[in-house]
Amino acid sequence: MTLKIVKTLLSIILVFMYYLGFWTANATTKIALFFLMVIFIFEVGVANGKKQKNRN
């Protein structure tokens, strides 16, 4: 679970750093990072949902 949270936070930071202008990338890299961020966020949400479901 911790690894999922860490990679999600890192991907979000990378995407925001791009949008703030700290680094540049070609179109393929931008699209790939954005979709990876979305997938990682979804993955953490699913894991968190399973964890809360097991708690009840």
RAURBEL-V125560 format. One record per residue. N is the residue number from 0. RES is the residue in three letters. SS is DSSP state (h for helix, s for strand, l for the rest). Layout:
n;res;ss
N;RES;SS
N;RES;SS
This chain:
n;res;ss
0;MET;l
1;THR;h
2;LEU;h
3;LYS;h
4;ILE;h
5;VAL;h
6;LYS;h
7;THR;h
8;LEU;h
9;LEU;h
10;SER;h
11;ILE;h
12;ILE;h
13;LEU;h
14;VAL;h
15;PHE;h
16;MET;h
17;TYR;h
18;TYR;h
19;LEU;h
20;GLY;l
21;PHE;l
22;TRP;l
23;THR;l
24;ALA;l
25;ASN;l
26;ALA;h
27;THR;h
28;THR;h
29;LYS;h
30;ILE;h
31;ALA;h
32;LEU;h
33;PHE;h
34;PHE;h
35;LEU;h
36;MET;h
37;VAL;h
38;ILE;h
39;PHE;h
40;ILE;h
41;PHE;h
42;GLU;h
43;VAL;h
44;GLY;h
45;VAL;h
46;ALA;h
47;ASN;h
48;GLY;h
49;LYS;h
50;LYS;h
51;GLN;h
52;LYS;h
53;ASN;h
54;ARG;h
55;ASN;l
